[in-house]
Amino acid sequence: MKLYYHSTSSASLRVLIFLSCRDVPKSTVNLVETGIEFDSRGIPIWTIPSDDEEFRKLKTNDYKALNPEGRVPLLLLEDGKKMTQTGAIIDLIDDLLDDPSPLVPDDTFLKAEMRRIQWIVAADTQPYQNIPFIIQAMGEWGMKKAEPIKHPLRKHFINREFSAIEKILESVSGKFCVGDSVSYADCFLIPQIRNALASDISLKRDFPNVNKVWENMLALPNVLNIFEEAGGIIQPIVVDEEKLKKYVE
Ligand SMILES: N[C@@H](CCC(=O)N[C@@H](CS)C(=O)NCC(=O)O)C(=O)O
């Protein structure tokens, strides 16, 4: 299998952290980092690398030829089938592996708590702080204030949803989101924290339980290594500032 991802993408990092924490052999899922270009508004657009087999088959760098959603990550199976959406990708890989996942709690209620945190990150937080959405809000809907990464709209949604997660963690967290073992909830939350830090969210002061999980996850050498290889523990900025300035003006 192949996973198309980008190192600046929080959704991509969910899957990379899952693969590593679940000990999926590197040969089972080959990682392909997409290229990156910027459209006329300065919004990042993913591209298929020219040395990738799919480029030869599709005869284009246009990533939408591979994934019409235009989003990373994407899982390509050996038989050519494709899967998108991180929750579906992770569940699919899990089902294809023989052993039951050590990242899913046995307890039915805790399993639901894990899913709850996954959904808050994936459905209620990430889409509203995703840079294309923020840039469009600035250019088309008049919300010109600030630079995109620290935009009040982005900060509002991160703060709002982290407040909810903080409350949930008060009752279900141990070292990690759900008790003392890493679960999918951590794979989802940690990359979102990386984005929050780029937006100057005050993690330690406002979200002590979220911060605890963050620190305990970073204490795992394999997780820290993923962030380091992806450009650090704070989300790198991926905007063409000049194009953006013209677009917003
Ligand atoms: N719900 C999707 C989110 C994927 C997503 O939004 N990926 C971002 C990067 S973190 C992306 O590719 N954005 C490009 C765009 O929205 O056009 C998932 O869970 O896979």
PDBQT file of the ligand as one rigid body, heavy atoms in Angstrom, charges set to zero:
ROOT
HETATM    1  N1  LIG A 301     -11.493  15.073   6.807  1.00  0.00    +0.000 N 
HETATM    2  C1  LIG A 301     -10.277  14.869   6.102  1.00  0.00    +0.000 C 
HETATM    3  C2  LIG A 301      -9.412  16.108   6.196  1.00  0.00    +0.000 C 
HETATM    4  C3  LIG A 301      -8.256  16.097   5.216  1.00  0.00    +0.000 C 
HETATM    5  C4  LIG A 301      -7.706  17.518   5.035  1.00  0.00    +0.000 C 
HETATM    6  O1  LIG A 301      -8.423  18.499   5.229  1.00  0.00    +0.000 OA
HETATM    7  N2  LIG A 301      -6.449  17.620   4.652  1.00  0.00    +0.000 N 
HETATM    8  C5  LIG A 301      -5.884  18.948   4.439  1.00  0.00    +0.000 C 
HETATM    9  C6  LIG A 301      -4.506  19.029   4.963  1.00  0.00    +0.000 C 
HETATM   10  S1  LIG A 301      -4.528  18.849   6.712  1.00  0.00    +0.000 SA
HETATM   11  C7  LIG A 301      -5.876  19.248   2.972  1.00  0.00    +0.000 C 
HETATM   12  O2  LIG A 301      -5.427  18.452   2.179  1.00  0.00    +0.000 OA
HETATM   13  N3  LIG A 301      -6.389  20.420   2.628  1.00  0.00    +0.000 N 
HETATM   14  C8  LIG A 301      -6.435  20.866   1.268  1.00  0.00    +0.000 C 
HETATM   15  C9  LIG A 301      -7.776  21.458   0.941  1.00  0.00    +0.000 C 
HETATM   16  O3  LIG A 301      -8.638  21.549   1.833  1.00  0.00    +0.000 OA
HETATM   17  O4  LIG A 301      -7.952  21.833  -0.217  1.00  0.00    +0.000 OA
HETATM   18  C10 LIG A 301      -9.542  13.641   6.650  1.00  0.00    +0.000 C 
HETATM   19  O5  LIG A 301      -9.798  13.273   7.799  1.00  0.00    +0.000 OA
HETATM   20  O6  LIG A 301      -8.758  13.025   5.916  1.00  0.00    +0.000 OA
ENDROOT
TORSDOF 0
